[in-house]
Amino acid sequence: MHIKEETVERHTLSVIVDNEAGILARIAGMFSSRGYNIQSLTVADVTEDETISRITIVTAGSPEVIDQIISQLDRLVNVHKVTDLTELGPHVERELALVKVKGTGDHRIEALRLAEVYRARVVDATISSFVFEVTGGSEKIDKFLELMREVGLIEVARTGVAAIARGQEPA
């Protein structure tokens, strides 16, 4: 018996929707009812047109599952366009995290040194702690958090991924 292993891939989807009450709940419900996971979710106005919003969703699945997700999102009434930025090609992804770290003694010096390497900004400081602001790709933030755990990570707040296609054409 030959068992085929499915490859699970991370995909970033840009979903253009009507800016109205309930659309985010319908999209989240669609994911939930089918057992799909949302790794990251952000929502913002697209342009000066306040009637349209962009929802950026990071999810993972086999190519077949990703195709199903896109197809099911496309069928929702208030969805205008779904773009798989991962399949589209070059795109820009960024995330922001606020990271609270213990900051006393040698740990204080090490936290500041690591923050400098990762270009994290100190946005609050007390005698015993720091709050850093770090932006970049999810992998960069994950690595920064991993290192800060060794120094004395206290708390983290992350925004989720914001993404946009490169070039002149809208996604």
Residue pairs with C-beta under 8 A, 6 or more apart in sequence:
6 62
6 64
7 62
7 63
8 60
8 61
8 62
9 60
9 61
9 62
9 63
9 66
9 86
10 39
10 58
10 59
10 60
10 86
11 58
11 59
11 60
11 61
11 66
11 84
11 85
11 86
11 87
12 56
12 57
12 58
12 84
12 85
12 86
12 91
12 93
12 161
12 163
13 56
13 57
13 58
13 59
13 69
13 70
13 73
13 82
13 83
13 84
13 85
14 54
14 55
14 56
14 81
14 82
14 83
14 85
14 163
14 164
14 165
14 171
15 27
15 54
15 55
15 56
15 57
15 73
15 79
15 81
15 82
15 83
16 46
16 52
16 53
16 54
16 79
16 80
16 81
16 82
16 83
17 23
17 27
17 52
17 53
17 54
17 55
17 78
17 79
17 80
18 51
18 52
18 53
18 78
18 80
19 45
19 50
19 51
19 52
19 53
20 78
23 53
23 76
23 78
23 79
24 43
24 55
26 76
26 78
27 55
27 57
27 73
27 76
27 79
28 38
28 41
30 72
30 73
30 76
31 37
31 38
31 59
31 69
34 68
34 72
36 59
36 61
36 65
36 69
37 59
37 60
38 57
38 58
38 59
39 58
39 59
39 60
40 56
40 57
40 58
40 95
40 138
40 160
40 161
41 55
41 56
41 57
41 58
41 160
42 55
42 56
42 159
42 160
42 161
42 162
43 53
43 54
43 55
43 56
44 53
44 54
44 162
45 52
45 53
45 54
46 52
46 53
46 54
52 80
56 160
56 161
56 162
56 163
58 138
58 160
58 161
59 66
59 69
61 69
66 84
70 82
70 84
73 79
73 82
74 82
83 165
83 171
85 91
85 93
85 163
85 164
85 165
85 171
88 165
88 171
89 165
89 166
90 165
90 166
90 167
91 163
91 164
91 165
91 166
91 171
92 163
92 164
92 166
93 137
93 138
93 161
93 162
93 163
94 135
94 136
94 137
94 161
94 162
94 163
95 135
95 136
95 137
95 138
95 141
95 158
95 159
95 160
95 161
95 162
96 133
96 134
96 135
96 158
96 159
97 133
97 134
97 135
97 141
97 144
97 145
97 156
97 157
97 158
97 159
98 123
98 131
98 132
98 133
98 156
98 157
99 120
99 131
99 132
99 133
99 134
99 144
99 145
99 148
99 153
99 155
99 156
100 129
100 130
100 131
100 153
100 154
100 155
100 156
101 107
101 111
101 129
101 130
101 131
101 132
101 148
101 151
101 152
101 153
101 154
102 111
102 128
102 129
102 151
102 152
102 153
102 154
103 111
103 112
103 125
103 126
103 128
103 129
103 130
103 152
104 127
104 128
107 151
107 152
108 130
110 151
111 130
111 132
111 148
111 151
111 152
112 122
112 130
114 120
114 144
114 147
114 148
114 151
115 121
115 122
115 130
115 132
115 134
118 134
118 136
118 140
118 143
118 144
119 134
119 136
120 132
120 133
120 134
120 144
121 132
121 133
121 134
122 130
122 131
122 132
123 131
123 132
123 133
124 130
124 131
125 131
129 154
132 148
134 140
134 141
134 144
138 161
141 158
145 153
145 156
164 171
165 171
